Amino acid sequence: MTPHWISRPEAIRRLWIAFGLILAATVLAELATHRHAAIGIDAVFGFHAWFGFGACVALVLLARLLGFALKRRDDFYER
């Protein structure tokens, strides 16, 4: 049985390249638009990209903290 196409190393490399190009294109597309800043900091070039990245990092860290706080032993219900 052949592995699924997405688990092949060459497919993973191509996906990383494609996602990187899409990210770069969306950030560079900001040069062609006129931004109307609602607050001062959102007028900075690439604000939405780094804000989204920061929000994802914060959510992952929050999820890890919740995991530590809510973690129970494997035999919690069988004691």
Summary of the structure (lengths in Angstrom):
residues: 79
radius of gyration: 20.5
end to end distance: 42.9
largest distance: 63.0
contacts: 129
relative contact order: 0.06
helix: 68%
strand: 0%
